[in-house]
């Protein structure tokens, strides 16, 4: 008899076995990511949907860590994996082990997403880029130790500017972990800059597939280039290759060999430039010398050099002329003043002080007698008044009172006069002053103590 009653667990297990037996072991599903929710475990839970249906899906953490593009809702993808039933919930789900964006490649999508995000942060702004040193004497290169890129850079620089010192900071340029090691090498170059006088940094590698060049599109490398204190030349791949490292660098080279051309001047061109400067300097010096010689000849042909004492004699003659004019002016002024003084003398004689004194002597004597008498009267009155005031002051002088046997008692604390026992309290120190100026201190006590 066929069994018709099952437990929930048995039904879910039966469905799981049936689906696994009926469906192909691996299937590819085209759809759009929806309801994406990352889990703290690192697994990705989402739904693949089209216009009519939805398929619950999951990507385990080991697969999620290898994704090349930003996983987000709305992205159309081709996902490959297998259908599985999760018996505890009675739910079937699509276990994805391979996924790529449809329409554009995974790497291109990842490139565009990373570019847009870093551009919004300003990592590609021209205003941030630094000028390259004109004559660098110490250059660091971050590239593979075994690749041809370093040799191409070194050969190019040696031909053009052999006086420059090169420092290789080796780092893998492709594969897992390459981006982090390239970023670390860039940071190391900046730390060693002061010690070794490094002025310029070249980061790059030779050509390859987009996958081979991908390390130079990863965020750690782009940020390390952006944060570098040293100017950076990016030399990744060939002319047709463009990486995010190229966009963040201060200068971009199409090839490693070309990076050497950008990094240093050509000594031959510089020598020719210096020769040209020397010729221009010589020509300028000769022109200046000829001009100075011409000016000297003009000066030597002047009257000054023919008769050096002429200016002195000329000035001496001018001085004599001025002296004569001043003497004539002084004589004329003296004569005029003499006439004026004689006139004043005659006028003064007419109003002689002796005559005026004789005329007014009696008036002066009368005034003098009157003033003397008035002053004496005033002095007697003031003297009498002062004597009266002095007698009154003596009458109220405390010192005179003391002479009659009285004393003055004050508080020592504030020097105030004690007029009543109510003004003191026990233990106050009081001072008694006598007529001869002596003082006696005592301490106040209550009656009976």
Secondary structure, 3 states (H helix, E strand, C coil): CCCCCCCHHHHHHHHHHHHHHHCCCCEEEEEEEEEEEECCCCCEEEEEECCCCEEEEEECHHHHCCCCCCCCCCCEEEEEEEEEEECCCCEEEEEEEEEEECCCCHHHHHHHHHHHHHHHHCCCCHHHCCCCCCCCCEEEEEECCCCCHHHHHHHHHHHHCCCCEEEEEECCCCCCCHHHHHHHHHHHHHHHHHHHCCCEEEEEECCCCHHHHHHHHCHHHHHHHHCCCCEEEEEECCCCCCCHHHHHCCEECCCHHHHHHHHCCCHHHHHHHHHHHHHHHHHHHHHHHHHHHHHHHHHHCCHHHHCCCHHHHHHHHHHHHHHHHHHHHHHHHHHHHHHHHHHHHHHHHHCCHHHHHHHHHHHHHHHHHHHHHHHHHHHHHHHHHHHHHHHHHHHHCHHHHHHCCCCEEEECCCCCECCCHHHCCCCCEEEEECCCCCEEEEECCCCCC
